[in-house]
Amino acid sequence: MNGNPTYHAIALAAGTLLVLPVPLVILTGWTPRGLRGRQLAARPYAWAVLCFYTLMPLNAVPRMLDASADAVMACTVLGFVFIAAAVGCCIQAERTARRAGPKQVA
């Protein structure tokens, strides 16, 4: 059921390199050019991406460790909590952006 752990490790490493750096630098204070007008909303978007990123190790690590089907299913179900948190962060970002006013064109 769990497949080859090498494939899961490669996918997790690639996902980490592609997804993780941008939200982390946003949370440290940097804002991408496309979000400069929505600077207040950038942090909730970063938290949403981190919540989505959490799904990667939640699904890959139990399979890499050849965990039981129940453990894999429990981690998959826990992933829905992070999906709900990400949706909440996206909603918060939109509300913050609307309260701040229209996007200013620089």
Backbone torsions as a table, in degrees:
resi	resn	phi	psi	omega
1	MET	NA	-38.1	-172.3
2	ASN	-82.8	-19.3	177.1
3	GLY	77.2	-168.2	-177.6
4	ASN	-79.0	121.5	-178.3
5	PRO	-64.1	-23.1	179.1
6	THR	-63.6	-42.0	179.7
7	TYR	-64.8	-39.6	178.0
8	HIS	-66.2	-39.0	179.2
9	ALA	-66.2	-41.3	178.5
10	ILE	-64.4	-44.7	179.5
11	ALA	-64.1	-40.0	179.1
12	LEU	-66.6	-41.4	178.5
13	ALA	-65.0	-44.1	179.3
14	ALA	-64.9	-44.2	178.3
15	GLY	-62.2	-39.3	179.1
16	THR	-65.0	-44.3	-179.6
17	LEU	-67.2	-31.9	-177.4
18	LEU	-86.3	-35.7	-170.4
19	VAL	-100.1	-38.8	-168.4
20	LEU	-72.4	-37.9	-172.7
21	PRO	-62.2	-43.8	-174.2
22	VAL	-63.7	-49.6	178.7
23	PRO	-63.0	-32.3	179.4
24	LEU	-67.1	-41.2	178.6
25	VAL	-72.5	-29.6	174.8
26	ILE	-64.5	-41.9	179.8
27	LEU	-69.0	-19.8	175.9
28	THR	-88.5	-4.4	173.4
29	GLY	126.1	-13.8	180.0
30	TRP	-80.8	142.5	178.2
31	THR	-123.2	128.7	177.8
32	PRO	-62.7	153.0	-177.6
33	ARG	-55.1	-39.4	-178.3
34	GLY	-69.3	-18.8	-179.8
35	LEU	-109.2	10.1	-176.3
36	ARG	-59.4	-38.4	178.3
37	GLY	-71.5	-20.0	-180.0
38	ARG	-114.2	44.2	-173.1
39	GLN	-58.6	-35.8	178.8
40	LEU	-65.7	-29.7	-177.5
41	ALA	-86.1	-8.7	-176.0
42	ALA	-66.7	-38.0	-178.3
43	ARG	-65.1	-46.0	176.4
44	PRO	-62.5	-34.5	175.6
45	TYR	-63.7	-40.1	178.8
46	ALA	-63.6	-41.7	177.6
47	TRP	-64.2	-36.1	178.3
48	ALA	-64.5	-43.1	179.0
49	VAL	-64.7	-38.5	176.8
50	LEU	-64.6	-36.6	175.9
51	CYS	-64.6	-41.2	176.7
52	PHE	-66.6	-37.2	178.6
53	TYR	-62.3	-35.2	-178.4
54	THR	-57.7	-25.8	178.2
55	LEU	-63.6	-32.0	-177.9
56	MET	-62.5	-57.1	179.0
57	PRO	-67.6	-30.3	178.7
58	LEU	-62.2	-32.7	179.4
59	ASN	-91.6	-31.5	-174.6
60	ALA	-83.7	-44.0	-172.8
61	VAL	-62.3	-46.6	178.3
62	PRO	-61.3	-34.8	178.7
63	ARG	-71.6	-36.5	177.7
64	MET	-65.7	-33.8	179.7
65	LEU	-85.9	3.3	-179.0
66	ASP	54.9	48.5	179.9
67	ALA	-71.6	166.3	179.8
68	SER	-68.3	164.0	179.8
69	ALA	-62.1	-34.5	179.1
70	ASP	-66.7	-39.9	178.8
71	ALA	-67.3	-41.0	177.9
72	VAL	-63.6	-42.6	179.3
73	MET	-65.6	-39.6	178.9
74	ALA	-62.9	-41.2	177.9
75	CYS	-67.3	-36.3	177.7
76	THR	-65.9	-42.6	178.3
77	VAL	-65.6	-39.0	177.0
78	LEU	-61.7	-28.9	177.3
79	GLY	-60.6	-30.5	178.5
80	PHE	-66.0	-28.7	175.2
81	VAL	-64.1	-41.9	179.5
82	PHE	-71.0	-31.2	174.9
83	ILE	-64.7	-44.5	177.8
84	ALA	-62.2	-40.0	177.8
85	ALA	-64.4	-39.6	178.8
86	ALA	-65.3	-41.1	177.3
87	VAL	-62.5	-42.3	177.0
88	GLY	-61.0	-40.0	177.7
89	CYS	-65.8	-39.2	178.1
90	CYS	-65.3	-40.9	177.3
91	ILE	-63.5	-43.7	178.0
92	GLN	-61.6	-39.6	179.1
93	ALA	-64.1	-42.5	178.9
94	GLU	-65.4	-41.7	177.9
95	ARG	-63.7	-41.2	178.6
96	THR	-64.1	-41.9	-179.9
97	ALA	-65.9	-38.3	179.8
98	ARG	-69.7	-38.0	178.7
99	ARG	-67.2	-32.8	-178.2
100	ALA	-74.1	-18.0	179.1
101	GLY	107.2	179.5	-178.7
102	PRO	-67.3	156.8	-179.6
103	LYS	-66.5	129.9	178.4
104	GLN	-86.5	132.5	179.2
105	VAL	-89.9	123.8	-178.2
106	ALA	-96.3	NA	NA
